[in-house]
Amino acid sequence: MTNSVTEDQIAAYRRDGFVRIPNIIDKDDASRYAKAALAARDRISDLPADPTFTRVAQVWQQDDTLRELTLSPVLAAAATALAGIPLRLYHDHLLIKEPHNGAATEFHQDQPYWPHLGSRHSLSAWVALVDVPAARGCMTFIPGSHRLDGLRRQDVHDADNLMRVAPQLLWEPRVTVPLRAGDCTFHHAFTAHSAAPNRTDDPRIAHVVVYMDADTRYDPRKRPAGQPLTEVGGVPEGIPFPDDDFPRLP
Ligand SMILES: O=C(O)CCC(=O)C(=O)O
């Protein structure tokens, strides 16, 4: 594993709201985690039906191999350097776009989905466990969109949803970021992003680790309808997220 992020990468992240970090994990580890990811997908029942991807949430609490990746000190140190504040884990999830899945993850920001109070900064590490060229559903970002912080929640299944609340984004450049297995992108929770469908014969396997400001408190009024409370462990309103289920990292 590489050690950390460079000053240039930190500057790029703060300017654009995302950054690509090559080789954050080595290829052998990526391949080991990819196998564990497919096994977890096959083993864990009751996964939500979603045309966009197969989503296995809170996998760090259900799989020892992937727990290693979610709690990786290298990932967490990079996230902390980018955010510039102490962080804790919010949650993780495997996002597997099955071969020929045909559904894009449409443009959205993450933060409006989350029941966070007083958060100064949240960000995600999107780790490619297999090669993810554009045709397999890599991520696309709108640089600078992390400065738009007052928008309502957007629907990842609706291609025009974000553009209806922020039409100026229609005219902004988009950056598509293919990744090799073991690379990752970090994106700020307000950065507008999307991912193309998987048009290849192999699954797109991404492991996403979401970090939040360690001092964030829980706001149940912002919990999206239908999102199980298990994702936030049933935390009472207004108190900090407890360390057991939301460990401080690194
Ligand atoms: O991988 C995808 O399809 C979308 C990922 C995403 O929206 C995220 O990690 O915030």
The ligand as an SDF file (V2000), in Angstrom:
LIG
                    3D

 10  9  0  0  0  0  0  0  0  0999 V2000
  -20.7870    3.2160   -7.8930 O   0  0  0  0  0  0  0  0  0  0  0  0
  -21.8220    3.7530   -8.2390 C   0  0  0  0  0  0  0  0  0  0  0  0
  -22.5330    3.3170   -9.1180 O   0  0  0  0  0  0  0  0  0  0  0  0
  -22.2540    5.0130   -7.5250 C   0  0  0  0  0  0  0  0  0  0  0  0
  -21.4360    5.2860   -6.3020 C   0  0  0  0  0  0  0  0  0  0  0  0
  -21.8820    6.4550   -5.5290 C   0  0  0  0  0  0  0  0  0  0  0  0
  -22.8110    7.1280   -5.8540 O   0  0  0  0  0  0  0  0  0  0  0  0
  -21.1190    6.8060   -4.3370 C   0  0  0  0  0  0  0  0  0  0  0  0
  -20.1760    6.0890   -3.9590 O   0  0  0  0  0  0  0  0  0  0  0  0
  -21.4510    7.8280   -3.7110 O   0  0  0  0  0  0  0  0  0  0  0  0
  1  2  2  0
  2  3  1  0
  2  4  1  0
  4  5  1  0
  5  6  1  0
  6  7  2  0
  6  8  1  0
  8  9  2  0
  8 10  1  0
M  END
$$$$
